[in-house]
Amino acid sequence: MSYPSPYGGQLLSLVARHNVERIYGNGQDKPVPTVPRPFVLEEEEPEPLSFLIVRETTIPEPFIGDGLLYPGTCMVIGGASKARKSWLAIDLALSLVSGGKFLVHDVPKKLRVLYLGAEGQEWKIKRDFLQAVNFKPGVADEDLDRLWVKATLGRVKIDTDAGEAWLDKWAGMFQVIIIDPYYRFLSRGKENDHADQRVIQDVIDRLKAQGRAIVLCHHLRKPQGEDAGAAELRGAGLDQFADSILILKRKRTATSDTTTLHYTTRNGPEPDVLDLSTSDATGPLLIPGEDRKVSVADVVKVLRDAGGRIEGREALVGSLRRSTGSGERMARVAITEAEARKRIWSTKNAEDKRGRIYILKGEVDR
């Protein structure tokens, strides 16, 4: 049985050929590389708008709903260090191959995804994906056959001829390529300097011309710790290059850990800012927090587990969010309700006149 080679007529490696035959041996859903029409400048001509308006133009089916990702587009997942960018990218990959929701966004059909990780060795990528799969609902064993991974250890630089040839060789088998982190695939300059980005952006443009969607995990760096969101991508030229931008903002204090997701989209209305959280029930994956209600019983349980008292409202809010996966607003509503129903008491902290101590009273709701 022969399969189309995604790299210039050369045969697939023995391992890759075995996997292709195992996965696609029934002849269905075979990976068929898309070869773009050669770009010949002399043949490119503008046309009157009236021609374009009357000519039938097909809008492609999105890879992710709400205008987040279409074939031939680029998405950037950005954030400061430890903002959980890689976990969001892993969640995205699992959503795409399983057809499950990505956060609150629909994935219309199951896709083939190539995940290239350059931070950490093979065992770390394996560990992270295994952790994520355990907490991601709806992922079947056969879905993992559509997700291929490679730990590059920074050795694949796609702004070089050899690096582009390697990536182009494999890209034909997949609809979405995730690159994490972006800077580890650059051989020259700085990832936040536009002058150094034109070569790699040309490489990405050539992949987009084949109908591939590219997802870049990008580390935002501000000299004074300020977070300008999508505007910070301007230095790398990514603010105009990307079709959709997802910026993670994580705020950690001694008593709380909150994350918000901010969108910039060019192919659809921008979604509202999304509150995200993690909990024991969701493992390392970020989930929309505001959709989860918090009950008075949850407040009572958190206080009981803490020995009957917690100092500070923010500490109690943070404990509730971690234990239930809720958003900040829902946690505060539950605390207020618990006080109104006299299931908990609060009193001023003698050592901090502005703070309060929350004390458990009564039994857990039945």
Protein Blocks (a to p, Z undefined) as FASTA:
>chain_A
ZZddfeghiacdfklmmmmmmmmmnopaiacddddddddfklpccddfklmmmpccdddd
dfbghhlacghiacdddddehklmmmmmmmmmmmmmnopaehjaccfbacddddddfedc
fklmmmmmmmmmmmmghiafklmmmpccddeklpacfkbfklmmmmmmmmmmpmbdcddd
fklmccghjfkbfklmmmmmmmmmmmmmnopacddddddddfklpaehjmlmmmnommmm
pmbdcdddddddfkbccdddddddfkbccdddddddddfklomaccdfklpccdfklmmm
mmmmnoopaehjklmmmmmmmmnopafklmmmmmmmmmmnopaccdddfklmkbccddde
djddZZ
